[in-house]
Amino acid sequence: MDKDKTTIQLVWGIALILAGIGVFYRIPQAMLRIEKIGQFSSVMFFIRFCFYFMGVLLIGGGIKKVYNNYGKSDGKGSDS
């Protein structure tokens, strides 16, 4: 059962990394659509920052999860 949990965590980490990459891929298209909305013209920098920050958090969290669970799937992981 523990090996199944580790495998699920590893797959979840990879999914987080891919979601973060997807955010970076979609930012230019999303920003073009958001720029057309006049109410957001004064906060475009903040919106762009939030999108990039979200992508960094997703990739960082995914890398951490993969790093913490990769060794466990091979039976080499620490007990912590």
C-alpha positions in Angstrom: 0.0 0.0 0.0 2.9 2.4 0.8 4.4 1.9 -2.7 1.0 2.8 -4.3 0.8 6.0 -2.2 4.4 6.9 -3.2 3.5 6.3 -6.9 0.4 8.5 -6.7 2.5 11.2 -5.0 5.1 11.0 -7.8 2.4 11.2 -10.5 0.8 14.1 -8.7 4.2 15.9 -8.6 4.6 15.4 -12.3 1.1 16.7 -12.9 1.9 19.9 -10.9 5.0 20.5 -13.0 3.1 20.1 -16.2 0.3 22.4 -14.9 2.9 25.0 -14.1 4.4 24.7 -17.6 0.9 25.0 -19.0 0.4 28.3 -17.1 3.6 29.7 -18.6 2.5 28.6 -22.0 -1.0 30.2 -21.7 0.0 33.6 -20.1 0.6 35.4 -23.4 -2.8 34.4 -24.8 -4.6 35.1 -21.5 -3.0 38.5 -21.2 -4.1 39.6 -24.7 -7.7 38.8 -23.7 -7.4 40.5 -20.3 -5.9 43.6 -21.9 -9.1 44.0 -23.9 -11.1 44.5 -20.7 -10.6 48.2 -19.8 -11.2 47.9 -16.1 -8.0 45.9 -15.7 -5.7 48.2 -17.6 -4.3 49.8 -14.4 -3.4 46.5 -12.8 -1.9 44.6 -15.7 1.5 44.3 -14.1 -0.1 42.8 -10.9 -2.2 40.3 -12.9 0.9 39.3 -15.0 2.9 38.9 -11.8 0.2 36.7 -10.2 0.1 34.4 -13.2 3.9 34.0 -13.3 4.0 33.5 -9.5 1.3 30.8 -9.7 3.3 29.0 -12.4 6.5 29.2 -10.3 4.6 27.8 -7.3 3.1 25.0 -9.3 6.5 24.0 -10.8 8.3 24.4 -7.4 5.7 22.3 -5.6 5.8 19.6 -8.2 9.6 19.5 -8.2 9.6 19.2 -4.4 7.0 16.4 -4.5 8.9 14.5 -7.1 12.2 15.0 -5.3 10.8 13.8 -2.0 9.1 10.7 -3.5 11.4 9.6 -6.3 13.8 7.8 -4.0 11.0 6.2 -2.1 9.6 4.5 -5.2 13.0 2.9 -5.7 13.2 1.8 -2.0 16.1 4.2 -1.4 14.1 6.9 0.4 14.8 8.1 3.9 12.4 7.4 6.8 11.5 11.0 7.3 
